[in-house]
Amino acid sequence: MAAVFRGSQAWITGGGSGLGRAMALELAKRGANVAVSGRREDRLQEVVAEVEELGRTAVAVPCDCTDEAQVAQAVQTVVDRLGGLDVAIANAGFSVSGPVERLTADDWRRQLDVNVVGAAITARHAIPHLRATRGRLALVGSVAALVYMPRMAAYQASKAAVLALGRTLAMELAPDGVSCTVLQPGFVESELAQVDNQGRFDPERPDRRPSALMWRAEPAARKMIDAVARRRVEYSFTGHGRLGAFLGRHVPWLMQLAGNRMARR
Ligand SMILES: NC(=O)c1ccc[n+]([C@@H]2O[C@H](COP(=O)([O-])OP(=O)(O)OC[C@H]3O[C@@H](n4cnc5c(N)ncnc54)[C@H](OP(=O)(O)O)[C@@H]3O)[C@@H](O)[C@H]2O)c1
């Protein structure tokens, strides 16, 4: 598995921070050249410098994943600069939180636009190039697709949609030798909790996720890239995340009771 990515060309959206940055570095360590996309170019350039220190080629390709023209242009730039595309990871995402009663139509649209439509059009424009290399597509979902908590309906619905999107893509692409892996992390250190419902990063925002259950981004990225290398269709991790996903799928009534208790607090 270690040699799978040697000399390959990879593109990661949301590559300027958190899991995207960690996956970019992990792919570079395994011998891939890497392009990273996101809206904040300064963050992309920092990752480019880190990848270059590892001796690989890196390119910053700024793009908003909700804008299809920008995504199409970004893919073309990646292919032109790197010379092809073997791996595309639709990782860009954020989390809208709050009880359903308080979420507006704009909140819902913003959430689904980035996490679902963004992933779908990233896949759409990467697919022709991945077909040419019999490459690997991955979508970053979440165990939140299967484990439901109060006040997280918009995020959970978006990640359930990512799971449906990825499982369908895996079927559609299989005849051409292209794999699609839905990566479903549990809690991992990143900037996710510091982004507000408008999608704005605020370093002062506290991260209220349970730190005892949280993985660091580097080991998470190793697991994610292993799953992409193996062409897994679906991969859930951390230990707690995997347990939650299992219970959510097979013992949903238990998770419902736990959620009811949380909602009363
Ligand atoms: N960390 C966790 O515990 C966890 C658990 C399950 C799933 N996930 C998923 O993992 C993925 C990565 O998140 P993370 O945890 O690493 O958080 P993060 O550090 O906040 O990274 C999210 C990235 O997405 C990019 N992004 C957001 N909106 C975008 C847009 N409209 N266009 C292009 N890029 C955009 C951001 O860059 P810009 O702001 O510069 O655009 C940022 O680099 C997300 O899909 C998230 O839902 C994370």
The ligand as an SDF file (V2000), in Angstrom:
LIG
                    3D

 48 52  0  0  0  0  0  0  0  0999 V2000
  -12.8120   17.4580   12.3810 N   0  0  0  0  0  0  0  0  0  0  0  0
  -13.7960   16.6200   12.6340 C   0  0  0  0  0  0  0  0  0  0  0  0
  -14.0170   16.2240   13.7910 O   0  0  0  0  0  0  0  0  0  0  0  0
  -14.6410   16.1180   11.5000 C   0  0  0  0  0  0  0  0  0  0  0  0
  -15.4950   15.0260   11.7450 C   0  0  0  0  0  0  0  0  0  0  0  0
  -16.2730   14.5310   10.7150 C   0  0  0  0  0  0  0  0  0  0  0  0
  -16.2020   15.1030    9.4650 C   0  0  0  0  0  0  0  0  0  0  0  0
  -15.3820   16.1840    9.2490 N   0  0  0  0  0  0  0  0  0  0  0  0
  -15.3580   16.7630    7.9020 C   0  0  0  0  0  0  0  0  0  0  0  0
  -14.0190   16.9160    7.4910 O   0  0  0  0  0  0  0  0  0  0  0  0
  -13.9660   17.9040    6.4670 C   0  0  0  0  0  0  0  0  0  0  0  0
  -12.8040   18.8260    6.7640 C   0  0  0  0  0  0  0  0  0  0  0  0
  -13.1160   19.5850    7.9300 O   0  0  0  0  0  0  0  0  0  0  0  0
  -12.0560   19.8670    9.1040 P   0  0  0  0  0  0  0  0  0  0  0  0
  -12.5640   19.1840   10.2930 O   0  0  0  0  0  0  0  0  0  0  0  0
  -10.6890   19.6340    8.6520 O   0  0  0  0  0  0  0  0  0  0  0  0
  -12.3410   21.4280    9.3590 O   0  0  0  0  0  0  0  0  0  0  0  0
  -11.5750   22.7250    8.8580 P   0  0  0  0  0  0  0  0  0  0  0  0
  -10.2060   22.7580    9.4270 O   0  0  0  0  0  0  0  0  0  0  0  0
  -12.4960   23.8550    9.1630 O   0  0  0  0  0  0  0  0  0  0  0  0
  -11.4650   22.5150    7.2860 O   0  0  0  0  0  0  0  0  0  0  0  0
  -12.5160   22.7600    6.3980 C   0  0  0  0  0  0  0  0  0  0  0  0
  -11.9450   23.3010    5.1040 C   0  0  0  0  0  0  0  0  0  0  0  0
  -13.0070   23.4800    4.1720 O   0  0  0  0  0  0  0  0  0  0  0  0
  -12.7500   24.6690    3.4300 C   0  0  0  0  0  0  0  0  0  0  0  0
  -14.0030   25.2350    2.9510 N   0  0  0  0  0  0  0  0  0  0  0  0
  -15.0960   25.5780    3.6620 C   0  0  0  0  0  0  0  0  0  0  0  0
  -16.0190   26.1280    2.8700 N   0  0  0  0  0  0  0  0  0  0  0  0
  -15.5130   26.1140    1.6170 C   0  0  0  0  0  0  0  0  0  0  0  0
  -15.9770   26.5580    0.3600 C   0  0  0  0  0  0  0  0  0  0  0  0
  -17.1830   27.1400    0.2090 N   0  0  0  0  0  0  0  0  0  0  0  0
  -15.1780   26.3820   -0.7150 N   0  0  0  0  0  0  0  0  0  0  0  0
  -13.9530   25.8050   -0.5950 C   0  0  0  0  0  0  0  0  0  0  0  0
  -13.4510   25.3810    0.5780 N   0  0  0  0  0  0  0  0  0  0  0  0
  -14.2220   25.5450    1.6630 C   0  0  0  0  0  0  0  0  0  0  0  0
  -12.0650   25.6010    4.4160 C   0  0  0  0  0  0  0  0  0  0  0  0
  -11.1920   26.5010    3.7320 O   0  0  0  0  0  0  0  0  0  0  0  0
  -11.5810   28.0350    3.4120 P   0  0  0  0  0  0  0  0  0  0  0  0
  -12.2900   28.5770    4.6170 O   0  0  0  0  0  0  0  0  0  0  0  0
  -10.2590   28.6860    3.1620 O   0  0  0  0  0  0  0  0  0  0  0  0
  -12.4370   27.9890    2.1980 O   0  0  0  0  0  0  0  0  0  0  0  0
  -11.2630   24.6410    5.2830 C   0  0  0  0  0  0  0  0  0  0  0  0
   -9.9220   24.5390    4.8500 O   0  0  0  0  0  0  0  0  0  0  0  0
  -15.3310   18.5740    6.4580 C   0  0  0  0  0  0  0  0  0  0  0  0
  -16.0950   18.0710    5.3860 O   0  0  0  0  0  0  0  0  0  0  0  0
  -15.9360   18.1590    7.7810 C   0  0  0  0  0  0  0  0  0  0  0  0
  -17.3450   18.1530    7.7630 O   0  0  0  0  0  0  0  0  0  0  0  0
  -14.6130   16.6880   10.2390 C   0  0  0  0  0  0  0  0  0  0  0  0
  1  2  1  0
  2  3  2  0
  2  4  1  0
  4  5  1  0
  4 48  2  0
  5  6  2  0
  6  7  1  0
  7  8  2  0
  8  9  1  0
  8 48  1  0
  9 10  1  0
  9 46  1  0
 10 11  1  0
 11 12  1  0
 11 44  1  0
 12 13  1  0
 13 14  1  0
 14 15  2  0
 14 16  1  0
 14 17  1  0
 17 18  1  0
 18 19  2  0
 18 20  1  0
 18 21  1  0
 21 22  1  0
 22 23  1  0
 23 24  1  0
 23 42  1  0
 24 25  1  0
 25 26  1  0
 25 36  1  0
 26 27  1  0
 26 35  1  0
 27 28  2  0
 28 29  1  0
 29 30  1  0
 29 35  2  0
 30 31  1  0
 30 32  2  0
 32 33  1  0
 33 34  2  0
 34 35  1  0
 36 37  1  0
 36 42  1  0
 37 38  1  0
 38 39  2  0
 38 40  1  0
 38 41  1  0
 42 43  1  0
 44 45  1  0
 44 46  1  0
 46 47  1  0
M  CHG  2   8   1  16  -1
M  END
$$$$
